[in-house]
């Protein structure tokens, strides 16, 4: 059974930082591209960041570029999202996802095969 479990969300003041983690089990983690998405209140799901299976290549949404960093530890089957300089508009439920497209950065949710339940991030202004 495939499981993706996010953690690390919470309430933070604007300008602060959080690090999200996504622990993955039930699949060969090192062969999957991973991604982070978010969905704010009343908004559609939005791509945030993606990292290829080896970790060699990453891609970010313009809205978070320079503030967020995606990384992975294939020995721990975990992907991370370091979020700095948080803004009120970053408030959302953040979800991780796994894609079988190992060697590509994947920005569309259509190409992700497995999803976590999400973790709430609230940024107070």
Short mmCIF file of the C-alpha atoms (twelve columns), coordinates in Angstrom:
data_MODEL
# 
_entry.id   MODEL 
# 
loop_
_atom_site.group_PDB 
_atom_site.id 
_atom_site.type_symbol 
_atom_site.label_atom_id 
_atom_site.label_alt_id 
_atom_site.label_comp_id 
_atom_site.label_asym_id 
_atom_site.label_seq_id 
_atom_site.Cartn_x 
_atom_site.Cartn_y 
_atom_site.Cartn_z 
_atom_site.pdbx_PDB_model_num 
ATOM 1   C CA . UNK A 1   0.000   0.000  0.000   1 
ATOM 2   C CA . UNK A 2   1.449   3.328  -1.081  1 
ATOM 3   C CA . UNK A 3   1.473   6.064  1.544   1 
ATOM 4   C CA . UNK A 4   2.642   9.666  1.389   1 
ATOM 5   C CA . UNK A 5   2.482   11.404 4.752   1 
ATOM 6   C CA . UNK A 6   3.185   15.113 5.061   1 
ATOM 7   C CA . UNK A 7   4.278   16.826 8.260   1 
ATOM 8   C CA . UNK A 8   5.713   20.132 9.406   1 
ATOM 9   C CA . UNK A 9   2.827   22.442 8.692   1 
ATOM 10  C CA . UNK A 10  1.544   24.975 11.189  1 
ATOM 11  C CA . UNK A 11  1.041   28.634 11.986  1 
ATOM 12  C CA . UNK A 12  3.880   31.057 11.318  1 
ATOM 13  C CA . UNK A 13  4.238   34.816 11.096  1 
ATOM 14  C CA . UNK A 14  4.937   36.513 7.814   1 
ATOM 15  C CA . UNK A 15  8.653   36.463 7.106   1 
ATOM 16  C CA . UNK A 16  9.120   33.225 8.984   1 
ATOM 17  C CA . UNK A 17  10.139  29.757 7.825   1 
ATOM 18  C CA . UNK A 18  8.807   26.221 7.861   1 
ATOM 19  C CA . UNK A 19  10.137  22.930 6.577   1 
ATOM 20  C CA . UNK A 20  7.652   20.395 5.308   1 
ATOM 21  C CA . UNK A 21  8.462   16.702 5.078   1 
ATOM 22  C CA . UNK A 22  6.777   13.961 3.084   1 
ATOM 23  C CA . UNK A 23  7.545   10.395 4.130   1 
ATOM 24  C CA . UNK A 24  6.858   7.844  1.406   1 
ATOM 25  C CA . UNK A 25  6.325   4.092  1.682   1 
ATOM 26  C CA . UNK A 26  5.033   1.300  -0.506  1 
ATOM 27  C CA . UNK A 27  6.864   2.268  -3.688  1 
ATOM 28  C CA . UNK A 28  10.430  2.412  -5.008  1 
ATOM 29  C CA . UNK A 29  10.969  6.002  -3.925  1 
ATOM 30  C CA . UNK A 30  14.267  6.530  -5.728  1 
ATOM 31  C CA . UNK A 31  12.602  5.920  -9.112  1 
ATOM 32  C CA . UNK A 32  9.863   8.532  -8.701  1 
ATOM 33  C CA . UNK A 33  9.879   12.236 -9.420  1 
ATOM 34  C CA . UNK A 34  8.362   14.098 -6.485  1 
ATOM 35  C CA . UNK A 35  6.378   17.293 -6.335  1 
ATOM 36  C CA . UNK A 36  4.738   19.710 -3.953  1 
ATOM 37  C CA . UNK A 37  1.407   21.382 -4.640  1 
ATOM 38  C CA . UNK A 38  -0.801  23.664 -2.604  1 
ATOM 39  C CA . UNK A 39  -4.431  24.681 -2.524  1 
ATOM 40  C CA . UNK A 40  -5.456  27.881 -0.811  1 
ATOM 41  C CA . UNK A 41  -8.977  28.725 0.352   1 
ATOM 42  C CA . UNK A 42  -11.203 29.227 -2.656  1 
ATOM 43  C CA . UNK A 43  -8.339  28.583 -5.052  1 
ATOM 44  C CA . UNK A 44  -7.388  25.833 -7.465  1 
ATOM 45  C CA . UNK A 45  -4.532  23.461 -6.776  1 
ATOM 46  C CA . UNK A 46  -1.231  25.104 -7.660  1 
ATOM 47  C CA . UNK A 47  2.135   23.576 -8.580  1 
ATOM 48  C CA . UNK A 48  4.928   24.637 -6.234  1 
ATOM 49  C CA . UNK A 49  8.053   22.569 -6.834  1 
ATOM 50  C CA . UNK A 50  9.309   19.315 -8.314  1 
ATOM 51  C CA . UNK A 51  12.494  17.249 -8.093  1 
ATOM 52  C CA . UNK A 52  13.615  14.377 -10.294 1 
ATOM 53  C CA . UNK A 53  14.274  10.906 -8.944  1 
ATOM 54  C CA . UNK A 54  18.008  11.452 -8.494  1 
ATOM 55  C CA . UNK A 55  17.561  14.935 -7.099  1 
ATOM 56  C CA . UNK A 56  19.678  16.392 -9.879  1 
ATOM 57  C CA . UNK A 57  17.010  18.666 -11.332 1 
ATOM 58  C CA . UNK A 58  14.422  20.881 -9.713  1 
ATOM 59  C CA . UNK A 59  11.787  23.296 -10.937 1 
ATOM 60  C CA . UNK A 60  9.730   25.926 -9.122  1 
ATOM 61  C CA . UNK A 61  6.663   28.049 -9.615  1 
ATOM 62  C CA . UNK A 62  7.521   31.700 -10.133 1 
ATOM 63  C CA . UNK A 63  5.535   32.584 -7.020  1 
ATOM 64  C CA . UNK A 64  7.970   30.717 -4.756  1 
ATOM 65  C CA . UNK A 65  11.242  30.838 -6.687  1 
ATOM 66  C CA . UNK A 66  14.058  32.095 -4.480  1 
ATOM 67  C CA . UNK A 67  12.054  31.495 -1.295  1 
ATOM 68  C CA . UNK A 68  11.283  27.757 -1.348  1 
ATOM 69  C CA . UNK A 69  13.686  24.842 -1.825  1 
ATOM 70  C CA . UNK A 70  12.740  21.257 -2.611  1 
ATOM 71  C CA . UNK A 71  15.103  18.435 -1.707  1 
ATOM 72  C CA . UNK A 72  15.002  14.702 -1.148  1 
ATOM 73  C CA . UNK A 73  16.791  11.991 0.782   1 
ATOM 74  C CA . UNK A 74  16.472  8.728  -1.108  1 
ATOM 75  C CA . UNK A 75  17.947  6.794  1.830   1 
ATOM 76  C CA . UNK A 76  15.072  8.011  4.015   1 
ATOM 77  C CA . UNK A 77  12.319  7.907  1.356   1 
ATOM 78  C CA . UNK A 78  11.529  11.507 2.184   1 
ATOM 79  C CA . UNK A 79  11.078  14.711 0.220   1 
ATOM 80  C CA . UNK A 80  11.305  18.137 1.834   1 
ATOM 81  C CA . UNK A 81  10.105  21.641 1.148   1 
ATOM 82  C CA . UNK A 82  12.016  24.405 2.905   1 
ATOM 83  C CA . UNK A 83  9.905   27.555 2.906   1 
ATOM 84  C CA . UNK A 84  11.499  30.883 3.794   1 
ATOM 85  C CA . UNK A 85  10.246  34.473 3.752   1 
ATOM 86  C CA . UNK A 86  6.690   33.253 4.034   1 
ATOM 87  C CA . UNK A 87  3.858   35.535 3.011   1 
ATOM 88  C CA . UNK A 88  0.169   35.567 3.883   1 
ATOM 89  C CA . UNK A 89  -0.613  34.420 0.347   1 
ATOM 90  C CA . UNK A 90  1.365   31.221 0.987   1 
ATOM 91  C CA . UNK A 91  -1.447  30.080 3.295   1 
ATOM 92  C CA . UNK A 92  -2.750  26.787 1.904   1 
ATOM 93  C CA . UNK A 93  -2.905  23.048 2.321   1 
ATOM 94  C CA . UNK A 94  0.371   21.656 0.997   1 
ATOM 95  C CA . UNK A 95  0.460   18.181 -0.535  1 
ATOM 96  C CA . UNK A 96  3.255   16.038 -1.872  1 
ATOM 97  C CA . UNK A 97  2.879   13.755 -4.856  1 
ATOM 98  C CA . UNK A 98  4.838   11.025 -6.659  1 
ATOM 99  C CA . UNK A 99  5.187   10.597 -10.427 1 
ATOM 100 C CA . UNK A 100 6.511   7.592  -12.362 1 
ATOM 101 C CA . UNK A 101 8.185   10.010 -14.809 1 
ATOM 102 C CA . UNK A 102 11.554  9.502  -13.123 1 
ATOM 103 C CA . UNK A 103 13.804  11.704 -15.209 1 
ATOM 104 C CA . UNK A 104 11.608  14.689 -15.788 1 
ATOM 105 C CA . UNK A 105 10.495  17.596 -13.680 1 
ATOM 106 C CA . UNK A 106 6.720   17.338 -13.620 1 
ATOM 107 C CA . UNK A 107 4.612   20.439 -13.075 1 
ATOM 108 C CA . UNK A 108 1.150   19.182 -14.017 1 
ATOM 109 C CA . UNK A 109 -0.875  17.297 -11.397 1 
ATOM 110 C CA . UNK A 110 -2.191  15.104 -14.224 1 
ATOM 111 C CA . UNK A 111 1.094   13.192 -14.346 1 
ATOM 112 C CA . UNK A 112 1.290   12.382 -10.650 1 
ATOM 113 C CA . UNK A 113 0.256   8.902  -9.605  1 
ATOM 114 C CA . UNK A 114 0.109   9.126  -5.815  1 
ATOM 115 C CA . UNK A 115 -0.839  11.911 -3.405  1 
ATOM 116 C CA . UNK A 116 -0.601  12.650 0.270   1 
ATOM 117 C CA . UNK A 117 -3.440  14.014 2.392   1 
ATOM 118 C CA . UNK A 118 -1.830  17.399 2.892   1 
ATOM 119 C CA . UNK A 119 -0.667  19.583 5.747   1 
ATOM 120 C CA . UNK A 120 -2.018  23.034 6.580   1 
ATOM 121 C CA . UNK A 121 0.288   26.041 6.447   1 
ATOM 122 C CA . UNK A 122 -1.088  29.301 7.795   1 
ATOM 123 C CA . UNK A 123 0.898   32.517 7.545   1 
ATOM 124 C CA . UNK A 124 -0.303  35.417 9.661   1 
ATOM 125 C CA . UNK A 125 0.371   38.943 8.478   1 
# 
